[in-house]
Amino acid sequence: MDEMRKKIIIQEINSWKESRMLPEQYCNYLLALYGQGELPPSKSNETASK
């Protein structure tokens, strides 16, 4: 898959996660799928760790 397309998809999934359009578990699964197993840090993870 094209890297630009992956980046756009990942950004869209992150926006779904932040707006709670999909359950967090689904978003995490999709992020792992499109990120090839790497879960990029999200804003919700950063605030939870503080």
Backbone as CSV, one residue per row, in Angstrom:
resi,resn,N_x,N_y,N_z,CA_x,CA_y,CA_z,C_x,C_y,C_z
1,MET,0.845,-1.175,0.000,0.000,0.000,0.000,0.890,1.237,0.000
2,ASP,0.454,2.244,-0.672,1.189,3.495,-0.767,1.327,4.135,0.622
3,GLU,2.505,4.650,0.930,2.772,5.239,2.251,1.872,6.440,2.527
4,MET,1.611,7.256,1.516,0.748,8.421,1.709,-0.667,7.977,2.059
5,ARG,-1.140,6.929,1.405,-2.485,6.404,1.680,-2.557,5.859,3.105
6,LYS,-1.519,5.136,3.531,-1.481,4.605,4.899,-1.524,5.722,5.924
7,LYS,-0.763,6.777,5.669,-0.698,7.907,6.589,-2.073,8.563,6.735
8,ILE,-2.779,8.719,5.631,-4.115,9.318,5.662,-5.082,8.428,6.430
9,ILE,-5.021,7.120,6.190,-5.905,6.180,6.881,-5.644,6.206,8.379
10,ILE,-4.383,6.210,8.766,-4.023,6.233,10.191,-4.504,7.522,10.852
11,GLN,-4.373,8.649,10.155,-4.865,9.916,10.698,-6.378,9.878,10.885
12,GLU,-7.070,9.289,9.925,-8.523,9.187,10.016,-8.937,8.286,11.179
13,ILE,-8.262,7.171,11.359,-8.575,6.270,12.475,-8.319,6.966,13.801
14,ASN,-7.246,7.736,13.887,-6.967,8.488,15.117,-8.069,9.506,15.405
15,SER,-8.590,10.139,14.365,-9.678,11.101,14.582,-10.946,10.379,15.033
16,TRP,-11.200,9.171,14.507,-12.348,8.376,14.960,-12.189,8.022,16.429
17,LYS,-10.951,7.693,16.808,-10.684,7.294,18.193,-10.912,8.473,19.137
18,GLU,-10.428,9.648,18.752,-10.570,10.835,19.592,-12.022,11.279,19.712
19,SER,-12.786,11.160,18.616,-14.180,11.581,18.646,-15.113,10.467,19.112
20,ARG,-14.533,9.301,19.397,-15.271,8.125,19.886,-16.337,7.661,18.899
21,MET,-16.024,7.764,17.605,-16.934,7.258,16.577,-16.920,5.737,16.558
22,LEU,-15.781,5.151,16.920,-15.633,3.703,17.037,-15.074,3.393,18.414
23,PRO,-15.353,2.211,18.945,-14.749,1.837,20.230,-13.213,1.838,20.137
24,GLU,-12.583,2.157,21.242,-11.126,2.274,21.281,-10.433,0.984,20.848
25,GLN,-10.996,-0.168,21.226,-10.388,-1.444,20.856,-10.374,-1.618,19.335
26,TYR,-11.440,-1.225,18.662,-11.498,-1.330,17.203,-10.446,-0.431,16.566
27,CYS,-10.350,0.780,17.091,-9.363,1.723,16.547,-7.947,1.203,16.758
28,ASN,-7.684,0.642,17.939,-6.357,0.090,18.208,-6.040,-1.049,17.245
29,TYR,-7.050,-1.884,16.984,-6.859,-2.991,16.041,-6.538,-2.458,14.646
30,LEU,-7.306,-1.485,14.193,-7.082,-0.930,12.856,-5.731,-0.226,12.768
31,LEU,-5.351,0.478,13.820,-4.049,1.146,13.832,-2.912,0.129,13.776
32,ALA,-3.070,-0.966,14.507,-2.043,-2.010,14.467,-1.999,-2.664,13.087
33,LEU,-3.155,-2.837,12.476,-3.230,-3.449,11.155,-2.562,-2.574,10.104
34,TYR,-2.929,-1.319,10.067,-2.367,-0.419,9.056,-0.961,0.049,9.405
35,GLY,-0.625,0.065,10.690,0.711,0.456,11.113,1.671,-0.710,11.142
36,GLN,1.243,-1.860,10.656,2.043,-3.081,10.602,2.560,-3.467,11.980
37,GLY,1.652,-3.435,12.971,1.985,-3.875,14.313,2.530,-2.798,15.222
38,GLU,2.857,-1.656,14.676,3.374,-0.567,15.498,2.227,0.358,15.847
39,LEU,2.005,0.577,17.135,0.936,1.444,17.581,1.519,2.828,17.856
40,PRO,1.230,3.797,16.981,1.774,5.135,17.201,1.131,5.770,18.433
41,PRO,1.871,6.603,19.157,1.296,7.227,20.351,0.149,8.150,19.962
42,SER,-0.937,8.074,20.705,-2.069,8.946,20.439,-2.211,9.941,21.575
43,LYS,-3.038,10.931,21.375,-3.219,11.961,22.385,-3.845,11.392,23.650
44,SER,-4.742,10.422,23.517,-5.397,9.854,24.704,-4.379,9.071,25.548
45,ASN,-3.408,8.416,24.919,-2.380,7.689,25.663,-1.458,8.658,26.392
46,GLU,-1.172,9.806,25.781,-0.276,10.766,26.398,-0.931,11.392,27.645
47,THR,-2.225,11.694,27.564,-2.879,12.302,28.702,-3.106,11.294,29.816
48,ALA,-3.301,10.035,29.470,-3.516,9.012,30.493,-2.241,8.734,31.285
49,SER,-1.086,8.891,30.646,0.173,8.600,31.320,0.608,9.738,32.258
50,LYS,0.015,10.912,32.118,0.415,12.064,32.962,-0.195,12.051,34.291
